[in-house]
Amino acid sequence: MNPRLFAGCAAAAALLAGARLLWATLQSPFANGWDSYYFLAQFRGLWETGRFHTPDANLLYALLAPVYIVTGDAVLAYKLVLAASAVGLIAGIITLARRLDAGPIIALAAGIWAALSPTLTFLAFQFPRQWIGFALLVWCLYGLHHGDWRIWAPTLIAAFFAHRLAAAVGLAALATAGVARFRDRRTIWLGLAALALLAVASTVIPGVLNVRDWERLADTFQATPQWPPAAIIAWLRGDLVPEAWAVELHAAYLILAVGAGATTVRLVRVRPRPWFAWGISVAAFAAACPFFVVDGESAGYRLILVALGASPLIAAILLGNASPPTAATAGGALIAGSLSCAALVPPPTAYDPPYARYAAIADAAVALWDSDAPELIIAHKGLAELTTFRTGIPAMSWEPEPTLDPTRTWRIASDIDAWEITDVLGDRADPQPKRLPGVHAWVREDVWRAFRNAAPDDPNQLRTRAWSAANPSRPRPAFLCPDRSEIRCAR
């Protein structure tokens, strides 16, 4: 294929990916995903008060700032940043695939698959930090393979502030490249300088890769292995994963497994040894570990999604030596499968929380507290983040620490009506809980704890509802709160 034609097709694929993602986000007036309003609340706090609700030096806020200056709308700025990162990711996958000796048709097919992939689209909407970090990591790997420090150095530093996983993999790739090119003094010295800089930064900058991150892995593994795609589908309750997406998840994991095996065989038989392709393939397969716990709070869940999202790149590596007829057939099959899958999967808004209802609840709570605003609000995930964004008051989806004053902490209780709390506690329900839209109650934390402990296990399942996941009762893990005497802790 003519190089100019290839470059034009690659640019068109990347721009169409960004346009598709932007169009999908604009189908809702709210920001998409369960974590979106956490980042927006953080950004608004920084913009309006000069400080975060929770210390977190993430790259996303720096990307939001110039777009917000132009648009004046934080939600729109968030959507535009996601779309722009889609352009960068797809361009990076096509460029890296071509660098790893994939033919132009295969490289373009991999990019188109990534652009239409329900897995990567879900990752973008639900986990924007991982999404942006993945895009930067792809360009960092390209720069390391190309041997151009002007590409890998800035993208590695940016990845360090985007997400811990991207930073860890980028640093591992840098170390590997330094060993492989031990005669290249520039790579060695620049690598050592980057490592020293990032090591110092990790000790003073919140929210970036640091030595305490091993604590995040404490509850990440389980004793019984599982098929990772099936675990993802089960966690998303099956009905939210149509057959087309399920097929992609299973196929992606098979590609990761075949990619790790095939590149290992090539490593033994082929000269020069394809160390880079082998490293990417094995790392992607390892990240989809069958011993990972899969739930909404686990690091394993996110790692598996990122690994499965790398399958288009692994497929390009596998098909890198294909003959032109085989490449054309395989590339056409990948594109056709991607188009069919994208057409049969519901829009990303199907996986969003009911933000319109949450907004009404948050606004009603503001009307109840008048000028006496609480110091902290407890609510379940999704509602907590949107409440912080709309009210400016810190909210979290964890049980507050005993050191926090329960008389200055209030809770939005879910699936519990205000009269039920009063009925159980009687005169002890002071101050009186207030009703919020739907089956929700505005209740002070000390009153809530008394009610939760006294709630009977009656036919109305009052006790079960009080202790359900909709009413946070789990304490924050230690890695989320290094200084547990403060409301503001590292997320």
C-alpha positions as CSV (number, residue, x, y, z in Angstrom):
1,M,0.0,0.0,0.0
2,N,1.2,3.5,-0.8
3,P,2.6,5.1,2.4
4,R,0.6,8.2,1.8
5,L,-2.6,6.2,1.3
6,F,-1.8,4.2,4.5
7,A,-1.2,7.4,6.5
8,G,-4.5,8.8,5.2
9,C,-6.5,5.7,6.1
10,A,-4.9,5.6,9.5
11,A,-5.8,9.2,10.2
12,A,-9.3,8.6,9.0
13,A,-9.7,5.6,11.2
14,A,-8.5,7.5,14.2
15,L,-10.6,10.6,13.6
16,L,-13.7,8.4,13.0
17,A,-13.0,6.6,16.3
18,G,-13.0,10.0,18.1
19,A,-16.1,11.2,16.3
20,R,-17.9,7.9,17.2
21,L,-17.0,8.2,20.9
22,L,-18.0,11.8,21.0
23,W,-21.3,11.1,19.3
24,A,-22.0,8.3,21.9
25,T,-21.2,10.6,24.8
26,L,-23.5,13.3,23.5
27,Q,-26.5,11.0,23.7
28,S,-26.8,11.9,27.4
29,P,-26.7,15.4,29.0
30,F,-24.7,13.8,31.8
31,A,-21.1,12.5,31.8
32,N,-21.0,8.8,31.2
33,G,-19.7,6.1,33.5
34,W,-19.7,5.4,37.2
35,D,-16.4,7.3,37.9
36,S,-17.0,10.4,35.7
37,Y,-18.4,12.6,38.4
38,Y,-15.6,11.8,40.8
39,F,-13.1,13.4,38.3
40,L,-15.5,16.2,37.5
41,A,-16.0,17.0,41.2
42,Q,-12.2,16.9,41.7
43,F,-11.7,19.2,38.7
44,R,-14.4,21.7,39.9
45,G,-12.9,21.8,43.3
46,L,-9.5,22.5,42.0
47,W,-10.8,25.1,39.5
48,E,-13.0,27.0,42.0
49,T,-11.1,26.7,45.3
50,G,-7.6,25.8,44.2
51,R,-7.6,22.4,46.0
52,F,-8.9,18.9,45.4
53,H,-11.5,17.3,47.5
54,T,-9.1,14.3,47.5
55,P,-5.4,14.8,46.7
56,D,-4.9,13.3,43.3
57,A,-2.4,14.6,40.7
58,N,-3.9,12.9,37.7
59,L,-3.2,13.9,34.1
60,L,-6.9,14.0,33.3
61,Y,-7.3,17.3,35.2
62,A,-4.6,19.0,33.2
63,L,-6.2,17.8,30.0
64,L,-9.6,19.1,31.1
65,A,-8.4,22.6,31.9
66,P,-7.7,24.0,28.4
67,V,-10.9,22.5,27.0
68,Y,-12.9,23.9,29.9
69,I,-11.5,27.3,29.3
70,V,-12.8,27.2,25.7
71,T,-16.1,25.5,26.4
72,G,-17.0,26.8,29.9
73,D,-18.8,23.4,30.4
74,A,-16.9,20.8,32.5
75,V,-19.1,17.9,31.3
76,L,-18.6,18.8,27.6
77,A,-14.9,19.2,28.3
78,Y,-14.8,15.7,29.8
79,K,-16.5,14.3,26.7
80,L,-14.1,16.1,24.3
81,V,-11.1,14.8,26.2
82,L,-12.3,11.2,26.0
83,A,-12.9,11.6,22.2
84,A,-9.4,13.2,21.7
85,S,-7.8,10.3,23.6
86,A,-9.7,7.9,21.3
87,V,-8.0,9.5,18.3
88,G,-4.6,9.1,20.0
89,L,-5.2,5.5,21.0
90,I,-6.3,4.3,17.6
91,A,-3.5,6.1,15.8
92,G,-1.1,4.6,18.3
93,I,-2.3,1.0,17.8
94,I,-2.1,1.3,14.0
95,T,1.4,2.9,14.2
96,L,2.7,0.4,16.7
97,A,1.3,-2.6,14.8
98,R,3.0,-1.3,11.7
99,R,6.2,-0.9,13.6
100,L,6.0,-4.5,14.8
101,D,6.0,-5.6,11.1
102,A,2.2,-6.0,10.6
103,G,1.2,-5.3,7.1
104,P,-0.7,-2.1,6.3
105,I,-4.0,-4.0,5.9
106,I,-3.6,-5.8,9.2
107,A,-2.5,-2.7,11.0
108,L,-5.5,-0.8,9.7
109,A,-7.9,-3.7,10.6
110,A,-6.5,-3.8,14.1
111,G,-7.1,0.0,14.4
112,I,-10.7,-0.3,13.1
113,W,-11.4,-3.2,15.5
114,A,-10.1,-1.2,18.4
115,A,-12.2,1.8,17.3
116,L,-15.3,-0.3,17.3
117,S,-14.5,-2.6,20.2
118,P,-17.3,-2.7,22.8
119,T,-14.6,-3.6,25.4
120,L,-12.5,-0.6,24.7
121,T,-15.5,1.7,24.5
122,F,-16.7,0.4,27.9
123,L,-13.2,1.0,29.2
124,A,-13.3,4.6,28.0
125,F,-16.6,5.3,29.6
126,Q,-16.1,3.5,32.9
127,F,-12.4,3.9,33.5
128,P,-11.1,7.0,31.8
129,R,-7.8,7.0,33.7
130,Q,-7.0,3.5,32.4
131,W,-8.2,4.5,28.9
132,I,-5.9,7.6,28.7
133,G,-3.0,5.6,30.3
134,F,-3.4,2.9,27.7
135,A,-3.2,5.4,24.9
136,L,-0.1,6.9,26.3
137,L,1.4,3.5,26.9
138,V,0.9,2.5,23.3
139,W,2.9,5.5,22.2
140,C,5.5,5.0,24.8
141,L,6.1,1.4,23.5
142,Y,6.3,2.7,20.0
143,G,8.9,5.3,21.0
144,L,11.0,2.6,22.8
145,H,10.8,0.2,19.9
146,H,11.7,3.0,17.5
147,G,14.5,4.2,19.8
148,D,13.3,7.8,19.8
149,W,13.5,9.3,23.3
150,R,11.5,12.3,22.0
151,I,8.5,10.0,21.9
152,W,9.0,7.6,24.8
153,A,10.2,10.1,27.4
154,P,7.3,12.5,27.4
155,T,4.7,9.8,27.0
156,L,6.2,7.8,29.8
157,I,6.1,10.8,32.1
158,A,2.6,11.6,31.1
159,A,1.6,7.9,31.6
160,F,3.1,8.2,35.1
161,F,0.5,10.8,35.9
162,A,-2.3,9.1,34.0
163,H,-2.5,5.7,35.6
164,R,-0.4,3.4,37.8
165,L,-0.7,0.4,35.4
166,A,0.5,2.4,32.4
167,A,3.4,3.8,34.5
168,A,4.4,0.3,35.7
169,V,4.3,-1.3,32.3
170,G,6.1,1.7,30.7
171,L,8.9,1.5,33.3
172,A,9.2,-2.2,32.8
173,A,9.5,-1.7,29.1
174,L,12.1,1.1,29.6
175,A,14.2,-1.2,31.8
176,T,13.9,-4.0,29.2
177,A,14.9,-1.6,26.4
178,G,17.9,-0.3,28.4
179,V,19.2,-3.9,28.9
180,A,18.6,-4.8,25.2
181,R,20.4,-1.6,24.1
182,F,23.2,-1.6,26.7
183,R,25.5,0.1,24.2
184,D,23.1,3.0,23.7
185,R,24.3,5.4,26.3
186,R,21.6,7.9,25.5
187,T,18.9,5.3,26.3
188,I,20.6,4.3,29.5
189,W,21.2,7.8,30.9
190,L,17.8,9.1,29.9
191,G,16.2,6.0,31.4
192,L,18.1,6.4,34.7
193,A,17.2,10.1,34.8
194,A,13.5,9.3,34.1
195,L,13.5,6.6,36.8
196,A,15.1,9.0,39.3
197,L,12.7,11.8,38.5
198,L,9.6,9.5,38.8
199,A,10.9,7.9,42.0
200,V,11.2,11.3,43.7
201,A,7.8,12.4,42.3
202,S,6.1,9.2,43.7
203,T,7.1,10.1,47.2
204,V,5.6,13.6,47.2
205,I,2.8,13.6,44.5
206,P,-0.5,12.0,45.5
207,G,-2.3,9.6,43.2
208,V,0.7,8.3,41.2
209,L,2.6,5.1,41.2
210,N,4.5,4.5,44.5
211,V,5.9,1.8,46.7
212,R,2.7,1.5,48.7
213,D,0.7,0.4,45.7
214,W,1.4,-3.3,46.7
215,E,-1.4,-2.8,49.2
216,R,-3.8,-2.5,46.4
217,L,-3.0,-6.1,45.5
218,A,-4.0,-7.5,48.9
219,D,-7.5,-8.5,47.9
220,T,-6.9,-8.8,44.1
221,F,-6.3,-12.6,44.0
222,Q,-8.4,-15.6,44.7
223,A,-7.5,-19.3,45.1
224,T,-9.8,-20.6,42.4
225,P,-9.1,-19.9,38.8
226,Q,-11.8,-18.7,36.4
227,W,-12.3,-17.9,32.8
228,P,-11.8,-14.1,32.8
229,P,-14.3,-13.3,30.1
230,A,-17.0,-15.3,31.9
231,A,-16.1,-13.5,35.1
232,I,-16.6,-10.1,33.4
233,I,-19.9,-11.2,32.0
234,A,-21.1,-12.5,35.4
235,W,-20.1,-9.3,37.2
236,L,-22.0,-7.3,34.6
237,R,-25.0,-9.5,35.3
238,G,-25.1,-11.1,31.8
239,D,-28.1,-9.2,30.6
240,L,-25.9,-6.1,30.1
241,V,-23.5,-8.1,27.9
242,P,-25.2,-9.0,24.6
243,E,-24.0,-12.0,22.7
244,A,-22.0,-9.9,20.3
245,W,-19.9,-8.4,23.1
246,A,-19.6,-11.8,24.8
247,V,-18.2,-13.2,21.6
248,E,-15.6,-10.5,21.5
249,L,-14.6,-11.0,25.1
250,H,-14.1,-14.7,24.6
251,A,-12.3,-14.2,21.3
252,A,-10.0,-11.5,22.8
253,Y,-8.9,-13.8,25.6
254,L,-8.1,-16.6,23.1
255,I,-6.1,-14.2,21.0
256,L,-4.1,-13.2,24.1
257,A,-3.4,-16.8,25.0
258,V,-2.4,-17.7,21.4
259,G,-0.3,-14.6,21.1
260,A,1.7,-15.4,24.3
261,G,2.3,-18.9,23.1
262,A,3.1,-18.1,19.5
263,T,5.5,-15.3,20.3
264,T,7.3,-17.5,22.8
265,V,7.8,-20.1,20.1
266,R,9.1,-17.4,17.8
267,L,11.4,-16.2,20.5
268,V,13.1,-19.6,20.5
269,R,13.2,-20.3,16.7
270,V,13.6,-16.9,15.0
271,R,16.6,-14.7,14.6
272,P,16.8,-11.8,15.5
273,R,14.7,-12.7,18.5
274,P,11.3,-10.8,18.6
275,W,11.8,-9.7,22.2
276,F,9.5,-6.7,22.0
277,A,6.5,-8.5,20.4
278,W,7.0,-11.3,22.9
279,G,7.1,-8.9,25.9
280,I,3.9,-7.2,24.8
281,S,2.0,-10.4,24.2
282,V,3.1,-12.1,27.4
283,A,2.4,-9.0,29.5
284,A,-1.1,-8.7,28.0
285,F,-1.9,-12.4,28.7
286,A,-0.5,-12.1,32.2
287,A,-2.7,-9.0,32.9
288,A,-5.8,-11.1,32.2
289,C,-4.9,-13.4,35.1
290,P,-7.5,-16.1,35.8
291,F,-6.8,-15.8,39.6
292,F,-7.9,-12.1,39.7
293,V,-11.0,-11.2,41.7
294,V,-13.6,-9.6,39.5
295,D,-15.8,-7.0,41.1
296,G,-16.4,-3.3,40.8
297,E,-13.7,-2.3,43.4
298,S,-10.9,-4.8,42.4
299,A,-7.8,-3.9,40.5
300,G,-8.1,-7.3,38.7
301,Y,-11.3,-6.3,37.0
302,R,-9.7,-3.2,35.5
303,L,-6.5,-5.1,34.5
304,I,-8.5,-7.8,32.7
305,L,-10.4,-5.1,30.7
306,V,-7.2,-3.4,29.7
307,A,-5.6,-6.7,28.7
308,L,-8.6,-7.7,26.6
309,G,-8.6,-4.3,25.0
310,A,-5.1,-5.0,23.8
311,S,-6.2,-8.0,21.7
312,P,-6.4,-6.0,18.4
313,L,-2.7,-5.2,18.8
314,I,-1.9,-8.8,19.7
315,A,-3.9,-10.0,16.7
316,A,-1.8,-7.7,14.5
317,I,1.4,-9.2,15.9
318,L,0.1,-12.7,15.2
319,L,-0.7,-11.9,11.6
320,G,2.5,-9.8,11.0
321,N,4.1,-12.4,8.7
322,A,0.9,-13.3,6.8
323,S,1.1,-13.4,3.0
324,P,-0.8,-10.6,1.2
325,P,-3.8,-12.8,0.3
326,T,-4.0,-14.1,3.9
327,A,-3.6,-10.6,5.3
328,A,-6.4,-9.3,3.1
329,T,-8.8,-12.1,4.1
330,A,-7.9,-11.8,7.8
331,G,-8.1,-8.0,7.8
332,G,-11.5,-8.2,6.1
333,A,-12.8,-10.7,8.6
334,L,-11.6,-8.5,11.5
335,I,-13.3,-5.4,10.1
336,A,-16.5,-7.3,9.3
337,G,-16.6,-8.8,12.7
338,S,-16.0,-5.4,14.4
339,L,-18.8,-3.7,12.4
340,S,-21.2,-6.5,13.2
341,C,-20.3,-6.4,16.9
342,A,-20.6,-2.7,17.2
343,A,-24.0,-2.7,15.5
344,L,-25.4,-5.3,17.9
345,V,-24.1,-3.8,21.1
346,P,-26.3,-1.2,23.0
347,P,-24.9,2.3,23.3
348,P,-22.5,3.0,26.2
349,T,-25.3,5.0,28.0
350,A,-26.9,1.7,28.8
351,Y,-24.2,1.1,31.4
352,D,-24.6,4.5,33.1
353,P,-26.1,5.1,36.5
354,P,-29.6,6.8,36.5
355,Y,-27.9,10.2,36.8
356,A,-31.2,12.2,36.2
357,R,-32.7,10.6,39.3
358,Y,-29.4,11.1,41.3
359,A,-29.4,14.7,40.4
360,A,-32.9,15.2,41.8
361,I,-31.9,13.5,45.0
362,A,-28.8,15.6,45.4
363,D,-30.7,18.8,44.8
364,A,-33.4,17.8,47.3
365,A,-30.7,17.2,49.9
366,V,-29.3,20.7,49.4
367,A,-32.7,22.1,50.0
368,L,-32.9,20.3,53.4
369,W,-29.7,21.4,54.9
370,D,-30.1,25.1,54.1
371,S,-27.0,27.0,55.4
372,D,-25.9,24.2,57.7
373,A,-24.0,22.1,55.2
374,P,-22.5,18.8,56.4
375,E,-18.8,18.2,56.3
376,L,-19.1,14.8,54.6
377,I,-21.9,12.9,52.9
378,I,-22.2,9.1,52.6
379,A,-24.0,7.6,49.6
380,H,-23.5,4.7,47.3
381,K,-21.2,4.8,44.3
382,G,-22.4,7.0,41.5
383,L,-24.7,9.0,43.7
384,A,-21.8,10.0,45.9
385,E,-19.7,11.4,43.0
386,L,-22.6,13.2,41.4
387,T,-23.6,14.7,44.8
388,T,-20.0,16.1,45.3
389,F,-20.1,17.6,41.8
390,R,-23.4,19.3,42.3
391,T,-23.0,20.4,45.9
392,G,-19.3,20.9,46.4
393,I,-19.5,18.8,49.6
394,P,-17.2,15.7,49.9
395,A,-19.1,12.5,49.5
396,M,-17.9,8.9,49.5
397,S,-19.2,5.4,49.2
398,W,-17.5,4.0,52.2
399,E,-18.3,3.7,55.9
400,P,-16.8,6.8,57.6
401,E,-13.9,6.3,60.0
402,P,-14.7,6.4,63.7
403,T,-12.4,9.4,64.1
404,L,-14.9,11.5,62.0
405,D,-17.6,13.4,63.8
406,P,-20.9,11.5,63.1
407,T,-22.9,14.6,63.9
408,R,-21.2,16.5,61.0
409,T,-21.6,13.6,58.6
410,W,-24.9,12.9,56.9
411,R,-26.1,10.0,54.7
412,I,-28.3,9.5,51.7
413,A,-29.9,6.2,52.7
414,S,-31.2,4.1,49.8
415,D,-34.1,1.8,49.7
416,I,-35.0,3.0,53.2
417,D,-37.8,5.5,53.8
418,A,-37.5,8.2,56.5
419,W,-40.6,7.0,58.4
420,E,-39.0,3.5,58.7
421,I,-36.0,4.9,60.6
422,T,-38.3,6.9,62.9
423,D,-40.6,3.9,63.4
424,V,-37.6,1.8,64.6
425,L,-35.9,4.5,66.8
426,G,-38.8,6.5,68.1
427,D,-37.5,9.5,70.1
428,R,-33.9,8.4,69.4
429,A,-34.3,9.6,65.8
430,D,-33.0,13.0,66.6
431,P,-32.7,14.9,64.4
432,Q,-35.6,13.5,62.4
433,P,-34.7,11.9,59.1
434,K,-36.1,13.6,56.0
435,R,-37.6,12.0,52.9
436,L,-35.8,12.4,49.6
437,P,-37.1,11.6,46.1
438,G,-37.8,7.9,45.5
439,V,-37.1,5.6,48.4
440,H,-34.3,7.6,50.0
441,A,-33.8,9.3,53.3
442,W,-31.6,12.1,54.5
443,V,-30.3,11.0,57.9
444,R,-27.4,12.0,60.2
445,E,-24.8,9.4,60.5
446,D,-25.1,8.7,64.3
447,V,-28.9,8.3,63.8
448,W,-28.3,6.0,60.9
449,R,-25.9,3.7,62.9
450,A,-28.4,3.4,65.7
451,F,-31.1,2.5,63.2
452,R,-28.9,0.0,61.3
453,N,-28.0,-1.8,64.5
454,A,-31.6,-1.9,65.8
455,A,-33.3,-2.7,62.5
456,P,-35.3,-5.9,62.8
457,D,-35.1,-8.8,60.4
458,D,-38.8,-8.6,59.7
459,P,-40.8,-9.7,56.6
460,N,-40.1,-6.3,55.0
461,Q,-36.3,-7.2,55.1
462,L,-35.6,-3.9,56.8
463,R,-32.3,-5.2,58.3
464,T,-31.2,-6.6,54.9
465,R,-32.0,-3.4,53.1
466,A,-30.1,-1.4,55.8
467,W,-27.0,-3.5,55.3
468,S,-27.2,-3.8,51.5
469,A,-24.5,-2.6,49.1
470,A,-26.7,0.4,48.4
471,N,-26.0,1.7,51.9
472,P,-22.2,1.7,52.3
473,S,-20.9,-0.2,55.3
474,R,-17.4,-1.2,54.2
475,P,-14.5,0.8,55.6
476,R,-12.1,2.4,53.2
477,P,-9.1,0.1,52.4
478,A,-5.9,1.4,53.9
479,F,-4.4,2.2,50.4
480,L,-7.3,4.6,49.8
481,C,-6.7,6.5,53.0
482,P,-3.1,6.9,54.0
483,D,-4.1,9.5,56.7
484,R,-7.3,8.1,58.1
485,S,-7.7,11.1,60.4
486,E,-8.7,13.3,57.4
487,I,-11.8,13.4,55.3
488,R,-9.7,14.0,52.3
489,C,-7.7,10.9,51.5
490,A,-6.1,9.5,48.5
491,R,-8.5,7.6,46.2
